[in-house]
Amino acid sequence: MNSTPQAERTPSEESLRMQYGEVCKSHSSITEFRAKLLALLPLASGSGIFILLTKRTEPIDTTYLYAIGLFGFLVTLGLFIYELRGIQHCKALNQLASRLEGQLHLHDAQFTARPKARLGGFVGAEGAAYIIYPTMLVAWMFVIFIGLRQPAETSPTSKPGEQTAQKHQ
């Protein structure tokens, strides 16, 4: 056995550039997916809640509002947890990419020259996630509350015309 530690091999510039390209692609894919979720979640949830709770000519049937609200809440919570994991991945990729840019002597590249987020990191995609997801969770809790608070609308057993005819007899 050889008791001397192996000398660390310095990766070639070609290897570093290939690794940097892969990190950039991964970061871009995650960022793009997160942006789509942040855009679509409020539109889909808001539209669904609006359709559920708007009055038409008849009263709102609250029979399934609790279940629908709970489903929307849990799906949104799952997406928020997934978003938090995406944030972790992006931060790790940012750090790796910054190190690779340093090794490649890229001084004004996209990760080392990235502007710092303002207000303690709140202004940016991460801050948007911390606003949008909890807002949607509260909206779904409102649907749950409406479903629990209002008794379910029941349809009459006889037709309205039959009820008035029975009253006059």
C-alpha positions in Angstrom: 0.0 0.0 0.0 1.1 3.5 -0.8 0.9 5.7 2.3 1.5 9.0 0.5 -1.7 10.8 -0.5 -2.4 11.1 -4.2 -1.7 14.5 -5.6 -4.9 16.3 -6.5 -5.3 16.6 -10.2 -6.4 19.9 -11.6 -9.2 19.5 -14.0 -8.5 20.7 -17.5 -10.0 23.9 -18.8 -12.1 21.8 -21.3 -13.5 19.8 -18.4 -14.3 22.9 -16.4 -16.0 24.5 -19.4 -18.1 21.3 -19.9 -19.0 21.2 -16.2 -19.9 24.9 -16.3 -22.1 24.4 -19.3 -24.0 21.6 -17.6 -24.4 23.7 -14.4 -25.8 26.6 -16.5 -28.3 24.3 -18.2 -29.5 22.8 -15.0 -29.8 26.3 -13.4 -31.7 27.6 -16.4 -34.1 24.6 -16.5 -34.9 24.9 -12.8 -35.4 28.6 -13.0 -37.6 28.4 -16.0 -39.9 25.8 -14.4 -40.1 27.8 -11.1 -41.0 30.9 -13.1 -43.8 29.0 -14.9 -45.2 27.7 -11.6 -45.1 31.2 -10.1 -47.0 32.6 -13.0 -49.6 29.8 -13.4 -50.4 29.0 -9.8 -52.2 32.3 -9.0 -54.0 32.3 -12.4 -55.2 28.7 -12.0 -56.1 29.0 -8.3 -57.6 32.4 -8.6 -59.7 31.4 -11.6 -60.9 28.2 -9.9 -61.8 30.0 -6.6 -63.6 32.7 -8.5 -65.6 30.2 -10.4 -66.4 28.2 -7.2 -67.5 31.2 -5.2 -69.2 33.6 -7.7 -73.0 33.8 -7.4 -75.0 32.9 -10.3 -78.8 33.0 -10.4 -79.0 30.2 -7.8 -77.1 30.0 -4.4 -73.7 28.5 -4.3 -73.7 24.7 -3.7 -71.3 24.3 -0.8 -71.5 20.5 -0.7 -68.0 19.9 -1.9 -66.3 23.2 -1.1 -64.5 21.8 2.0 -63.0 18.9 -0.1 -62.2 21.1 -3.0 -60.5 23.7 -0.7 -58.6 21.0 1.1 -57.4 19.6 -2.2 -56.3 23.0 -3.5 -54.6 23.8 -0.2 -52.6 20.5 -0.2 -51.6 20.7 -3.9 -50.4 24.3 -3.3 -48.5 23.3 -0.2 -46.9 20.5 -2.1 -45.9 22.9 -4.9 -44.5 25.3 -2.3 -42.4 22.6 -0.7 -41.2 21.7 -4.2 -40.4 25.4 -4.8 -38.3 25.6 -1.6 -36.3 22.6 -2.9 -35.9 24.3 -6.2 -34.6 27.4 -4.4 -32.0 25.2 -2.5 -30.9 23.6 -5.8 -30.5 27.0 -7.5 -28.5 28.4 -4.6 -26.2 25.4 -4.7 -25.9 25.7 -8.5 -25.1 29.4 -8.1 -22.3 28.7 -5.7 -20.9 25.9 -7.9 -21.1 28.1 -11.0 -19.4 31.0 -9.3 -16.5 28.7 -8.3 -16.2 27.4 -11.8 -16.3 31.0 -13.2 -13.4 31.8 -10.8 -11.4 28.7 -12.0 -12.1 29.7 -15.6 -11.1 33.3 -14.9 -14.5 34.6 -16.0 -14.7 37.8 -13.9 -17.9 39.4 -15.2 -19.9 36.2 -15.9 -23.6 35.6 -15.0 -23.0 34.1 -11.6 -20.1 36.1 -10.2 -21.5 39.5 -11.5 -25.1 38.7 -10.4 -26.5 41.7 -8.5 -27.4 41.0 -4.9 -31.1 40.8 -4.1 -32.4 43.8 -2.3 -34.2 43.9 1.1 -32.4 40.9 2.5 -33.0 38.7 -0.5 -36.7 39.4 -0.6 -36.7 41.2 -4.0 -36.4 38.5 -6.6 -37.8 35.1 -7.4 -37.4 33.8 -3.9 -39.3 36.7 -2.4 -42.0 36.3 -5.0 -42.4 32.7 -4.0 -42.7 33.7 -0.3 -45.5 36.1 -1.3 -47.4 34.0 -3.9 -47.5 30.6 -2.3 -48.7 31.7 1.2 -51.3 33.9 -0.5 -52.7 31.0 -2.5 -52.7 28.9 0.7 -54.8 31.5 2.5 -57.1 31.7 -0.5 -57.7 27.9 -0.4 -58.2 28.1 3.4 -60.9 30.6 2.7 -62.6 28.1 0.4 -62.3 25.5 3.2 -63.8 28.0 5.7 -66.8 28.7 3.4 -67.3 25.0 2.9 -67.3 24.4 6.7 -69.3 27.5 7.7 -72.2 27.3 5.3 -74.5 24.3 5.3 -74.7 22.4 2.0 -77.5 23.5 -0.2 -80.0 20.8 -0.6 -82.3 20.5 -3.6 -86.0 20.3 -2.7 -87.7 16.9 -3.0 -90.5 18.2 -5.0 -90.7 20.8 -7.7 -91.5 24.5 -6.8 -94.8 24.4 -8.6 -95.8 21.3 -6.7 -95.0 23.0 -3.4 -97.3 26.0 -4.1 -100.1 23.7 -5.3 -99.8 21.7 -2.1 -100.0 24.9 0.0 -103.3 26.0 -1.6 -105.0 22.6 -1.0 
